[in-house]
Amino acid sequence: MAAAASACTCYLLWPFFFSSKNNPIRRVRLDIIINSIMAGCVSITASCNNVTLFSSGVIGIISCIIYFSFRKLFIRLEIDDPLEASIIHGICGFWGTMAVGLFDNTSGLFFSGSWRQLGI
């Protein structure tokens, strides 16, 4: 669910993130969709055994937004990462770890009201 939500978010948000007056991009590139799917998969890995279907969709949507934001930042800063592995595995992996503290069914902040799991 997280991968599918990330791919759909990628498809819907592409024109808002990467088109401009100088560079009107009308079609989504396949490599961006695949990287977005991988960002969703990496983000859900830490919490996959104990989140609801809705929570996994939200995690996937947020992972796509994080992937897009950092992709744009890396391009602006001219950081050479042709496969975008540091964004996908590093930054989206960090988001996935934080998502455990937020969306876990038994001890996450949104379900239990306790900050303990997020602190861990």
C-alpha positions as CSV (number, residue, x, y, z in Angstrom):
1,M,0.0,0.0,0.0
2,A,2.8,2.4,0.8
3,A,4.5,1.8,-2.5
4,A,1.2,2.3,-4.4
5,A,0.4,5.4,-2.5
6,S,3.8,6.8,-3.2
7,A,3.6,6.0,-6.9
8,C,0.1,7.7,-7.2
9,T,1.4,10.7,-5.3
10,C,4.3,10.9,-7.6
11,Y,2.1,10.9,-10.6
12,L,-0.2,13.6,-9.2
13,L,2.4,15.9,-7.7
14,W,5.0,15.7,-10.6
15,P,3.8,18.9,-12.4
16,F,3.8,20.9,-9.2
17,F,7.4,20.0,-8.2
18,F,9.3,19.8,-11.4
19,S,7.7,22.0,-14.1
20,S,8.4,25.7,-14.5
21,K,8.1,28.4,-17.2
22,N,11.5,27.6,-18.5
23,N,11.1,23.8,-18.4
24,P,7.5,22.6,-18.8
25,I,7.6,18.9,-18.1
26,R,4.3,17.4,-19.0
27,R,5.1,13.7,-18.7
28,V,6.3,11.8,-15.7
29,R,9.6,9.9,-16.2
30,L,9.6,6.2,-15.5
31,D,12.7,6.3,-13.4
32,I,11.1,8.9,-11.1
33,I,8.0,6.7,-10.6
34,I,10.3,3.6,-9.8
35,N,12.3,5.6,-7.3
36,S,9.1,6.8,-5.7
37,I,7.9,3.2,-5.4
38,M,11.3,2.3,-3.8
39,A,11.0,5.3,-1.4
40,G,7.6,4.0,-0.3
41,C,9.0,0.4,0.1
42,V,11.9,1.7,2.2
43,S,9.7,3.9,4.3
44,I,7.3,1.2,5.3
45,T,9.9,-1.5,6.0
46,A,10.5,-0.6,9.6
47,S,6.8,-0.6,10.6
48,C,5.3,-3.0,8.1
49,N,4.2,-5.6,10.7
50,N,2.2,-3.3,13.0
51,V,0.5,-0.5,11.0
52,T,-3.0,-0.2,9.5
53,L,-3.6,-0.1,5.8
54,F,-4.5,3.6,6.0
55,S,-1.3,4.4,8.0
56,S,0.8,2.6,5.4
57,G,-0.8,4.7,2.7
58,V,-0.1,7.9,4.6
59,I,3.5,6.8,5.1
60,G,3.8,6.2,1.4
61,I,2.4,9.6,0.5
62,I,4.8,11.4,2.9
63,S,7.7,9.3,1.6
64,C,7.0,10.6,-1.9
65,I,6.8,14.2,-0.8
66,I,10.1,13.7,1.1
67,Y,11.7,12.1,-2.0
68,F,10.6,14.9,-4.2
69,S,11.7,17.6,-1.8
70,F,15.2,16.2,-1.3
71,R,15.5,15.4,-5.0
72,K,14.9,19.0,-5.8
73,L,17.3,20.0,-3.0
74,F,20.1,17.7,-4.3
75,I,19.7,19.1,-7.8
76,R,19.8,22.7,-6.5
77,L,22.9,22.0,-4.4
78,E,24.5,20.1,-7.3
79,I,25.1,17.0,-5.2
80,D,26.1,14.1,-7.5
81,D,23.8,11.1,-6.7
82,P,22.7,9.7,-10.1
83,L,20.8,6.8,-8.7
84,E,19.4,8.8,-5.8
85,A,20.2,6.0,-3.4
86,S,21.1,8.4,-0.5
87,I,17.7,10.0,-0.8
88,I,15.8,6.8,-1.0
89,H,17.7,4.6,1.4
90,G,19.0,7.3,3.8
91,I,16.4,10.0,4.1
92,C,13.3,8.0,3.3
93,G,14.7,5.2,5.6
94,F,15.1,7.8,8.4
95,W,11.4,8.8,7.8
96,G,10.4,5.2,7.9
97,T,12.1,4.8,11.3
98,M,10.4,7.9,12.6
99,A,7.0,6.6,11.2
100,V,7.2,3.7,13.6
101,G,7.0,6.1,16.6
102,L,4.0,7.8,15.0
103,F,1.9,5.1,13.3
104,D,2.6,1.9,15.3
105,N,-0.8,0.3,16.3
106,T,0.1,-0.5,19.9
107,S,2.6,2.2,21.0
108,G,2.7,4.9,18.3
109,L,1.9,8.5,19.1
110,F,-1.3,8.6,17.0
111,F,-2.7,5.4,18.4
112,S,-1.6,5.4,22.1
113,G,-1.0,9.1,22.7
114,S,2.4,8.3,24.2
115,W,5.6,9.8,23.1
116,R,7.6,6.9,24.4
117,Q,8.0,5.0,21.1
118,L,8.9,8.1,19.2
119,G,11.6,8.9,21.7
120,I,13.0,5.4,21.4
